[in-house]
Amino acid sequence: MLGTRAKSVGACWLCAFAAVTFVRAGTPPEFQFDRDTFAFANQTVFEYHEGHASLRKSSGTKRDAYNRHCFVMSRTAAQFKKFARFEPRGKPLDDVSLAARVRDVTRQAAWGKPLPENQRIVFPGYKDLKEMSKARREVVQLSIGHGWPSYFRMSNARMMFEDGKGYQERTHAALNAALARRELFVVFLTTYPRFSINHSVLIYKLKSSSPNPGVDRYLVYDPNHPESPRELTWSSHDRAFSYQKDWDFVGGFVRVYQVYGKPLQ
């Protein structure tokens, strides 16, 4: 009897030690779409029909004003995953305090290492980012940053001179290496000199299997689509990426550039 009890106590200590080792190792928990993304959408500037753009007829509603924030939303989702912690049993903050804490998160270097749990910025009253951004949509939108600076990012110039297949192969390798470390990978998608897409998304998972040899399939958080993940694929035969067809993109070939992976990127 004592031997059984001793073994049980020893097993408990072993589990506790393993849990502490896991936290100290800094291995981040897996990104979950239904938990770690925004409940609201980035509103596109143009109106789309089968992926083709046309001038939008403004409805004059407040929602329609929230556009050009794809870079901001992709970056902030990654920052919340790295630097924030939610405590659902706590009392929700007032608007001023909540806005200040959201800005504290967005001031963290997006390429920095995840903070330990006890050093993270705490958001009481909500279980995750999805729930908070649904309940406090306007406060969150006003606090995560402006969208217009993304048009003047220095790293956007890569689309004009880093467009070869070799660069895309290196990006593919960097993407796989980052995901293997359980890191997030924010990217800029473009079809320059055509502008059928000019957009930022967050890649968070390599699918475990693909029906086609030589094709890697990735799950993507797209700020235009808060309802479900989208899919980016890599073809080793074509040495190129392609993005899922939807109402805002005709689908097919895109060039992929990592952003927020290091300073000035």
C-alpha beads as a LAMMPS data file, in Angstrom:
LAMMPS data file: protein, C-alpha beads

265 atoms
264 bonds

1 atom types
1 bond types

-500.0 500.0 xlo xhi
-500.0 500.0 ylo yhi
-500.0 500.0 zlo zhi

Masses

1 110.0

Atoms # bond

1 1 1 0.000 0.000 0.000
2 1 1 2.781 2.404 0.948
3 1 1 4.672 1.441 -2.167
4 1 1 1.677 2.236 -4.361
5 1 1 1.163 5.560 -2.600
6 1 1 4.827 6.441 -2.956
7 1 1 4.696 5.664 -6.640
8 1 1 1.608 7.870 -6.994
9 1 1 3.282 10.781 -5.197
10 1 1 6.385 10.304 -7.299
11 1 1 4.317 10.361 -10.474
12 1 1 2.661 13.617 -9.373
13 1 1 6.044 15.220 -8.743
14 1 1 7.263 13.993 -12.113
15 1 1 4.244 15.549 -13.861
16 1 1 4.736 18.824 -12.014
17 1 1 8.423 18.870 -12.950
18 1 1 7.549 18.189 -16.592
19 1 1 5.016 21.018 -16.577
20 1 1 7.556 23.454 -15.108
21 1 1 10.165 22.334 -17.626
22 1 1 7.659 22.931 -20.455
23 1 1 6.945 26.494 -19.269
24 1 1 10.610 27.292 -18.748
25 1 1 11.439 26.003 -22.202
26 1 1 9.183 28.741 -23.539
27 1 1 7.359 26.499 -25.981
28 1 1 4.276 28.512 -26.968
29 1 1 0.866 26.809 -27.050
30 1 1 -0.520 26.114 -30.479
31 1 1 -2.330 28.945 -32.249
32 1 1 -6.076 28.280 -32.386
33 1 1 -8.174 30.084 -34.988
34 1 1 -11.339 30.142 -32.861
35 1 1 -9.446 31.609 -29.924
36 1 1 -6.509 33.698 -31.161
37 1 1 -8.013 35.805 -33.980
38 1 1 -10.248 38.868 -34.159
39 1 1 -14.024 38.488 -34.280
40 1 1 -14.400 41.402 -36.705
41 1 1 -13.264 41.717 -40.319
42 1 1 -10.987 44.076 -42.158
43 1 1 -13.231 45.888 -44.622
44 1 1 -11.787 45.937 -48.146
45 1 1 -11.444 49.295 -49.904
46 1 1 -12.879 47.925 -53.127
47 1 1 -15.914 45.790 -53.726
48 1 1 -15.214 42.354 -55.205
49 1 1 -17.138 40.059 -57.515
50 1 1 -15.526 36.659 -58.135
51 1 1 -12.202 38.150 -57.059
52 1 1 -12.356 41.162 -59.390
53 1 1 -12.322 44.629 -57.845
54 1 1 -14.701 47.511 -58.490
55 1 1 -15.433 50.768 -56.693
56 1 1 -17.360 50.211 -53.485
57 1 1 -20.653 51.957 -52.939
58 1 1 -20.351 53.203 -49.381
59 1 1 -23.271 52.434 -47.126
60 1 1 -22.209 55.164 -44.738
61 1 1 -22.065 52.773 -41.806
62 1 1 -19.333 52.835 -39.217
63 1 1 -18.253 49.280 -40.060
64 1 1 -17.407 50.245 -43.619
65 1 1 -14.835 52.725 -42.321
66 1 1 -12.652 49.987 -40.849
67 1 1 -10.451 49.152 -43.803
68 1 1 -6.747 48.961 -44.774
69 1 1 -5.970 47.186 -41.481
70 1 1 -4.860 43.755 -42.733
71 1 1 -1.207 44.354 -41.775
72 1 1 -2.207 45.764 -38.395
73 1 1 -4.586 42.910 -37.593
74 1 1 -2.152 40.170 -38.674
75 1 1 0.648 41.722 -36.630
76 1 1 -1.531 42.315 -33.559
77 1 1 -2.895 38.763 -33.563
78 1 1 0.711 37.538 -33.387
79 1 1 1.530 40.037 -30.617
80 1 1 -1.445 38.955 -28.500
81 1 1 -0.367 35.356 -28.874
82 1 1 3.132 36.196 -27.643
83 1 1 2.593 38.872 -25.024
84 1 1 -0.990 38.746 -23.647
85 1 1 -2.820 36.588 -21.143
86 1 1 -6.578 36.346 -20.529
87 1 1 -8.246 35.825 -17.152
88 1 1 -11.952 35.102 -17.764
89 1 1 -12.912 35.208 -14.064
90 1 1 -11.696 38.774 -13.585
91 1 1 -13.712 41.955 -13.950
92 1 1 -13.505 43.519 -17.449
93 1 1 -11.576 46.762 -17.690
94 1 1 -13.212 50.072 -18.519
95 1 1 -12.682 51.439 -22.035
96 1 1 -9.739 53.697 -21.145
97 1 1 -7.856 50.977 -19.266
98 1 1 -8.586 48.373 -21.917
99 1 1 -7.338 50.658 -24.692
100 1 1 -4.136 51.306 -22.747
101 1 1 -3.446 47.601 -22.305
102 1 1 -4.126 46.852 -25.972
103 1 1 -1.600 49.555 -26.889
104 1 1 0.870 47.999 -24.437
105 1 1 0.626 44.775 -26.438
106 1 1 1.060 46.486 -29.817
107 1 1 4.163 48.333 -28.571
108 1 1 5.971 45.034 -28.073
109 1 1 8.385 44.129 -30.869
110 1 1 6.403 41.721 -33.052
111 1 1 9.547 39.665 -33.732
112 1 1 10.403 39.320 -30.026
113 1 1 10.294 36.069 -28.071
114 1 1 7.055 35.180 -26.246
115 1 1 6.864 36.441 -22.680
116 1 1 6.547 34.006 -19.752
117 1 1 3.002 33.723 -18.409
118 1 1 3.770 35.762 -15.288
119 1 1 5.140 38.681 -17.339
120 1 1 2.326 38.918 -19.879
121 1 1 -0.129 41.797 -20.202
122 1 1 -3.343 40.653 -18.525
123 1 1 -6.863 41.081 -19.921
124 1 1 -9.466 40.152 -17.306
125 1 1 -13.079 39.274 -18.016
126 1 1 -12.570 37.410 -21.297
127 1 1 -11.367 33.933 -22.166
128 1 1 -9.517 34.885 -25.378
129 1 1 -8.956 37.476 -28.097
130 1 1 -11.934 36.303 -30.136
131 1 1 -14.356 36.879 -27.259
132 1 1 -12.854 40.219 -26.238
133 1 1 -12.759 41.634 -29.765
134 1 1 -16.407 40.679 -30.233
135 1 1 -17.568 42.235 -26.970
136 1 1 -15.354 45.352 -27.197
137 1 1 -14.976 45.687 -30.946
138 1 1 -14.740 49.462 -31.213
139 1 1 -12.242 49.869 -28.368
140 1 1 -10.002 47.190 -29.856
141 1 1 -10.234 48.627 -33.372
142 1 1 -9.322 52.108 -32.178
143 1 1 -6.374 50.835 -30.137
144 1 1 -4.427 48.410 -32.347
145 1 1 -3.057 51.076 -34.698
146 1 1 -3.672 52.905 -37.957
147 1 1 -3.766 51.087 -41.271
148 1 1 -2.344 53.757 -43.588
149 1 1 1.353 53.411 -42.479
150 1 1 1.396 49.894 -43.990
151 1 1 1.442 51.518 -47.450
152 1 1 4.802 53.100 -46.636
153 1 1 6.598 50.106 -45.207
154 1 1 10.180 49.980 -46.522
155 1 1 10.052 46.214 -46.871
156 1 1 7.169 46.446 -49.360
157 1 1 9.736 47.474 -51.973
158 1 1 10.895 43.839 -52.155
159 1 1 8.023 43.088 -54.506
160 1 1 9.800 45.140 -57.187
161 1 1 13.194 43.410 -57.079
162 1 1 12.887 40.188 -55.039
163 1 1 10.425 38.382 -57.273
164 1 1 12.415 35.359 -58.416
165 1 1 11.611 31.733 -57.673
166 1 1 14.808 31.442 -55.664
167 1 1 13.578 34.062 -53.215
168 1 1 10.261 32.264 -52.887
169 1 1 12.067 28.974 -52.222
170 1 1 14.010 30.658 -49.409
171 1 1 10.776 32.085 -48.028
172 1 1 9.227 28.606 -48.114
173 1 1 12.186 27.184 -46.200
174 1 1 12.022 30.015 -43.626
175 1 1 8.277 29.438 -43.230
176 1 1 8.690 25.726 -42.538
177 1 1 11.533 26.393 -40.098
178 1 1 9.440 28.962 -38.189
179 1 1 6.414 26.683 -37.960
180 1 1 8.629 23.817 -36.796
181 1 1 9.650 26.088 -33.889
182 1 1 5.924 26.763 -33.283
183 1 1 6.356 30.383 -34.311
184 1 1 3.893 32.464 -36.316
185 1 1 4.712 33.790 -39.778
186 1 1 3.109 37.064 -40.900
187 1 1 3.367 37.679 -44.640
188 1 1 2.623 40.153 -47.400
189 1 1 0.842 38.630 -50.417
190 1 1 1.072 40.336 -53.787
191 1 1 0.739 39.731 -57.503
192 1 1 2.658 42.909 -58.436
193 1 1 2.728 44.456 -61.065
194 1 1 -0.917 43.364 -61.142
195 1 1 -2.846 44.197 -57.994
196 1 1 -5.357 41.388 -57.834
197 1 1 -4.129 40.990 -54.257
198 1 1 -2.139 43.332 -52.006
199 1 1 -2.719 41.908 -48.576
200 1 1 -1.285 40.650 -45.278
201 1 1 -2.171 37.396 -43.503
202 1 1 -0.830 35.260 -40.663
203 1 1 0.314 31.689 -41.407
204 1 1 0.073 29.505 -38.321
205 1 1 0.136 25.815 -39.267
206 1 1 1.423 23.336 -41.835
207 1 1 -1.241 20.749 -42.530
208 1 1 -0.083 17.275 -41.564
209 1 1 -0.773 15.738 -44.952
210 1 1 -1.418 16.715 -48.532
211 1 1 -3.118 14.596 -51.216
212 1 1 -0.574 15.800 -53.773
213 1 1 3.157 14.949 -53.501
214 1 1 5.367 18.047 -53.547
215 1 1 2.567 20.324 -52.294
216 1 1 2.609 21.885 -48.819
217 1 1 -0.675 23.253 -47.484
218 1 1 -0.833 25.894 -44.762
219 1 1 -3.611 27.226 -42.551
220 1 1 -3.926 30.995 -42.635
221 1 1 -5.648 33.659 -40.557
222 1 1 -6.903 36.224 -43.070
223 1 1 -8.247 39.457 -41.483
224 1 1 -10.817 39.714 -44.294
225 1 1 -12.262 36.347 -43.253
226 1 1 -12.879 36.063 -39.491
227 1 1 -15.283 33.153 -39.982
228 1 1 -12.770 30.386 -40.799
229 1 1 -9.143 29.693 -41.784
230 1 1 -8.002 30.014 -45.383
231 1 1 -5.337 28.029 -47.203
232 1 1 -1.998 28.893 -48.785
233 1 1 -0.155 26.223 -50.778
234 1 1 3.406 25.706 -51.967
235 1 1 4.218 23.703 -55.105
236 1 1 7.778 22.362 -55.266
237 1 1 7.252 21.676 -58.976
238 1 1 6.314 25.282 -59.777
239 1 1 8.509 26.705 -56.983
240 1 1 5.651 29.035 -56.179
241 1 1 2.887 29.788 -53.701
242 1 1 -0.821 30.011 -54.452
243 1 1 -3.703 31.325 -52.374
244 1 1 -7.255 30.109 -51.982
245 1 1 -9.968 31.554 -54.196
246 1 1 -12.703 33.552 -52.536
247 1 1 -14.900 36.601 -53.089
248 1 1 -11.907 38.958 -52.692
249 1 1 -9.291 37.064 -54.736
250 1 1 -9.475 35.153 -57.999
251 1 1 -7.213 32.468 -56.545
252 1 1 -3.904 31.081 -57.724
253 1 1 -0.360 32.424 -57.886
254 1 1 0.883 34.889 -55.275
255 1 1 4.298 36.054 -54.146
256 1 1 4.931 35.781 -50.404
257 1 1 7.162 38.060 -48.308
258 1 1 7.641 37.706 -44.579
259 1 1 6.927 40.813 -42.498
260 1 1 7.498 41.565 -38.794
261 1 1 10.081 38.788 -38.595
262 1 1 12.833 41.247 -37.669
263 1 1 13.353 45.022 -37.421
264 1 1 12.502 47.004 -40.578
265 1 1 11.008 43.941 -42.258

Bonds

1 1 1 2
2 1 2 3
3 1 3 4
4 1 4 5
5 1 5 6
6 1 6 7
7 1 7 8
8 1 8 9
9 1 9 10
10 1 10 11
11 1 11 12
12 1 12 13
13 1 13 14
14 1 14 15
15 1 15 16
16 1 16 17
17 1 17 18
18 1 18 19
19 1 19 20
20 1 20 21
21 1 21 22
22 1 22 23
23 1 23 24
24 1 24 25
25 1 25 26
26 1 26 27
27 1 27 28
28 1 28 29
29 1 29 30
30 1 30 31
31 1 31 32
32 1 32 33
33 1 33 34
34 1 34 35
35 1 35 36
36 1 36 37
37 1 37 38
38 1 38 39
39 1 39 40
40 1 40 41
41 1 41 42
42 1 42 43
43 1 43 44
44 1 44 45
45 1 45 46
46 1 46 47
47 1 47 48
48 1 48 49
49 1 49 50
50 1 50 51
51 1 51 52
52 1 52 53
53 1 53 54
54 1 54 55
55 1 55 56
56 1 56 57
57 1 57 58
58 1 58 59
59 1 59 60
60 1 60 61
61 1 61 62
62 1 62 63
63 1 63 64
64 1 64 65
65 1 65 66
66 1 66 67
67 1 67 68
68 1 68 69
69 1 69 70
70 1 70 71
71 1 71 72
72 1 72 73
73 1 73 74
74 1 74 75
75 1 75 76
76 1 76 77
77 1 77 78
78 1 78 79
79 1 79 80
80 1 80 81
81 1 81 82
82 1 82 83
83 1 83 84
84 1 84 85
85 1 85 86
86 1 86 87
87 1 87 88
88 1 88 89
89 1 89 90
90 1 90 91
91 1 91 92
92 1 92 93
93 1 93 94
94 1 94 95
95 1 95 96
96 1 96 97
97 1 97 98
98 1 98 99
99 1 99 100
100 1 100 101
101 1 101 102
102 1 102 103
103 1 103 104
104 1 104 105
105 1 105 106
106 1 106 107
107 1 107 108
108 1 108 109
109 1 109 110
110 1 110 111
111 1 111 112
112 1 112 113
113 1 113 114
114 1 114 115
115 1 115 116
116 1 116 117
117 1 117 118
118 1 118 119
119 1 119 120
120 1 120 121
121 1 121 122
122 1 122 123
123 1 123 124
124 1 124 125
125 1 125 126
126 1 126 127
127 1 127 128
128 1 128 129
129 1 129 130
130 1 130 131
131 1 131 132
132 1 132 133
133 1 133 134
134 1 134 135
135 1 135 136
136 1 136 137
137 1 137 138
138 1 138 139
139 1 139 140
140 1 140 141
141 1 141 142
142 1 142 143
143 1 143 144
144 1 144 145
145 1 145 146
146 1 146 147
147 1 147 148
148 1 148 149
149 1 149 150
150 1 150 151
151 1 151 152
152 1 152 153
153 1 153 154
154 1 154 155
155 1 155 156
156 1 156 157
157 1 157 158
158 1 158 159
159 1 159 160
160 1 160 161
161 1 161 162
162 1 162 163
163 1 163 164
164 1 164 165
165 1 165 166
166 1 166 167
167 1 167 168
168 1 168 169
169 1 169 170
170 1 170 171
171 1 171 172
172 1 172 173
173 1 173 174
174 1 174 175
175 1 175 176
176 1 176 177
177 1 177 178
178 1 178 179
179 1 179 180
180 1 180 181
181 1 181 182
182 1 182 183
183 1 183 184
184 1 184 185
185 1 185 186
186 1 186 187
187 1 187 188
188 1 188 189
189 1 189 190
190 1 190 191
191 1 191 192
192 1 192 193
193 1 193 194
194 1 194 195
195 1 195 196
196 1 196 197
197 1 197 198
198 1 198 199
199 1 199 200
200 1 200 201
201 1 201 202
202 1 202 203
203 1 203 204
204 1 204 205
205 1 205 206
206 1 206 207
207 1 207 208
208 1 208 209
209 1 209 210
210 1 210 211
211 1 211 212
212 1 212 213
213 1 213 214
214 1 214 215
215 1 215 216
216 1 216 217
217 1 217 218
218 1 218 219
219 1 219 220
220 1 220 221
221 1 221 222
222 1 222 223
223 1 223 224
224 1 224 225
225 1 225 226
226 1 226 227
227 1 227 228
228 1 228 229
229 1 229 230
230 1 230 231
231 1 231 232
232 1 232 233
233 1 233 234
234 1 234 235
235 1 235 236
236 1 236 237
237 1 237 238
238 1 238 239
239 1 239 240
240 1 240 241
241 1 241 242
242 1 242 243
243 1 243 244
244 1 244 245
245 1 245 246
246 1 246 247
247 1 247 248
248 1 248 249
249 1 249 250
250 1 250 251
251 1 251 252
252 1 252 253
253 1 253 254
254 1 254 255
255 1 255 256
256 1 256 257
257 1 257 258
258 1 258 259
259 1 259 260
260 1 260 261
261 1 261 262
262 1 262 263
263 1 263 264
264 1 264 265
